[in-house]
Amino acid sequence: MSEDLLSRLGLSVPVVQAPMAGGATPPAFIAECLRLGLLGSLGAAYMKPDTIAAQAAEIRARASGPLNINLFLPCAVPPAPGVVEAMLDFMAPLHAEAGLAPPHVPDPPHPDFAGQMEALRAARPEMASFVFGCPDAGLVAALKAEGIIVVGAATHLAEAEAVAAAGVDAVVAQGAEAGGHRATFIGSFEAGQVPTLDLVARIAGRLDIPVIAAGGLMDGVDVRAALDAGAAMVQIGTALLRTPECGLPAAHRDALGAGAGATTALIREWSGRAARGLPNRFTRAVEDAGLAVPPFPVQNAITQALRGKGRAVGDPDRLALWCGTGYSRAKAVPLADVVAEMLFEAGLTSPNH
Ligand SMILES: Cc1cc2nc3c(=O)[nH]c(=O)nc-3n(C[C@H](O)[C@H](O)[C@H](O)COP(=O)(O)O)c2cc1C
């Protein structure tokens, strides 16, 4: 199964550069991953269709190799009455303090999924991966008919069974350790926190589609353990976040280095959906206020301006500091060095490769 997936992708190593929406992976970063022999992923969830088209074209122009385009499936639920107004009232003094205009909910709060799908199909990626739900069987069949490998994501067995039943070619097993948003779509986020190696073994033991392990894979020893647990491929996110090629603001990268003692948590305050990262002054303030957080994507849209300010002025208390549990092992060295060391340690390349 693993061989089949790799040969369809034209890859010689079973490693996926994780999709990471929000600026961590500019086209030059993804192109470098392709040159290093990885499957590159464009985390396109927050992009308008023309940005998806432009970034995919730029990656193709810079390097050859297989490309995955990743989107969030629509998952909006209407906020309860009064919740948005209370959050805007809470945010108003934070905006004033930051020198920003009063907070509001941008309309639309998230790019239109149909438009994003059109851009994805036009870009003809080798793979399309989806999170935050079970992709519709009709959509999966249509993409497969166009020669695109389709991947869903699961945080426990019932979700893996659901995406497999929809016809996907492979499933990402997102373990509890993973940085960023949880893929959970059945049951609570807390219940969907299975450690990566257990999750991989459980899913690989039950389903006959390839499993892509994601979460806490920080070095070659971790990668080898995931492959030995039954993964066909591994997906690496946090281990790449401190590389100079990464597009994260310096304040975010520095926080991962400086905060090596802090523990990551499931955070809802920035986006309205549980995501793993480091708590900061903003997340603690919302928590202390005891406020109900509007659901994704509304809260994500409300906090967009404050995060933009955090990026502009380099303030880690105004940034969503996404990272996985293993962040203190992320190295501030070039991508090529992280990848070469990881592959060698995992026994996936010769020392002279
Ligand atoms: C900054 C950041 C952004 C992320 N954005 C996305 C995303 O847009 N889509 C997605 O499917 N997963 C996203 N993830 C999850 C990664 O694809 C991957 O599953 C995770 O990073 C693996 O765990 P690790 O961070 O411990 O390596 C994100 C993770 C991080 C750290």
The ligand as an ORCA input file, in Angstrom:
! r2SCAN-3c Opt
* xyz 0 1
  C       1.102     26.495     12.211
  C       0.299     25.281     11.824
  C      -0.721     25.412     10.883
  C      -1.455     24.277     10.497
  N      -2.414     24.419      9.525
  C      -3.034     23.312      9.030
  C      -3.896     23.389      7.909
  O      -4.113     24.452      7.345
  N      -4.469     22.250      7.467
  C      -4.236     21.026      8.045
  O      -4.775     20.029      7.586
  N      -3.422     20.921      9.111
  C      -2.801     22.019      9.596
  N      -1.913     21.894     10.631
  C      -1.591     20.538     11.125
  C      -0.440     19.957     10.295
  O      -0.825     19.718      8.972
  C       0.073     18.617     10.875
  O      -0.961     17.686     10.976
  C       0.732     18.812     12.222
  O       1.595     19.916     12.175
  C       1.517     17.558     12.595
  O       1.975     17.604     13.911
  P       3.340     18.322     14.352
  O       3.028     19.772     14.308
  O       3.557     17.819     15.736
  O       4.395     17.904     13.373
  C      -1.189     23.004     11.064
  C      -0.182     22.896     12.030
  C       0.569     24.013     12.409
  C       1.671     23.841     13.417
*
